Amino acid sequence: MLYDVQNPPSGPAGSIQVWAFWDQDGVFNGDETTFASSLPSGEGKVTSLDTGGMAPGTIYVGVAAENASVRRWTMPRPRSTSRQPRQCPLSIRQRT
């Protein structure tokens, strides 16, 4: 999965935490499963989810980022766990 996460260069925002998750209902409400934590911020970053051990079905895959000022997340259209993996572009842009 290809993603972009930018932290404001200065100010009270502090350091940024980035993680990737999957979800079954497509709603960012606390029931997500994190599959990659402590991801780097920046443009054109990549992470992957191994769906080999998952039951066939539809999941939502997303990236979330949080700093001292704000939390943002994105989940594109749902993915089938029975399909071959592919990249999907995600953008999270934090604005002051």
Secondary structure in CASP SS format (residue, H / E / C, confidence):
PFRMAT SS
TARGET T0000
AUTHOR 0000-0000-0000
METHOD secondary structure of the structure
MODEL  1
M C 1.00
L E 1.00
Y E 1.00
D E 1.00
V E 1.00
Q E 1.00
N C 1.00
P C 1.00
P C 1.00
S C 1.00
G C 1.00
P C 1.00
A C 1.00
G C 1.00
S C 1.00
I C 1.00
Q E 1.00
V E 1.00
W E 1.00
A E 1.00
F E 1.00
W E 1.00
D E 1.00
Q C 1.00
D C 1.00
G C 1.00
V C 1.00
F C 1.00
N C 1.00
G C 1.00
D C 1.00
E C 1.00
T E 1.00
T E 1.00
F E 1.00
A E 1.00
S C 1.00
S C 1.00
L C 1.00
P C 1.00
S C 1.00
G E 1.00
E E 1.00
G E 1.00
K E 1.00
V E 1.00
T C 1.00
S C 1.00
L C 1.00
D C 1.00
T C 1.00
G C 1.00
G C 1.00
M C 1.00
A C 1.00
P C 1.00
G C 1.00
T E 1.00
I E 1.00
Y E 1.00
V E 1.00
G E 1.00
V E 1.00
A E 1.00
A E 1.00
E E 1.00
N C 1.00
A C 1.00
S C 1.00
V C 1.00
R E 1.00
R E 1.00
W E 1.00
T E 1.00
M C 1.00
P C 1.00
R C 1.00
P C 1.00
R E 1.00
S E 1.00
T C 1.00
S C 1.00
R C 1.00
Q C 1.00
P C 1.00
R C 1.00
Q C 1.00
C C 1.00
P E 1.00
L E 1.00
S E 1.00
I E 1.00
R E 1.00
Q C 1.00
R C 1.00
T C 1.00
END
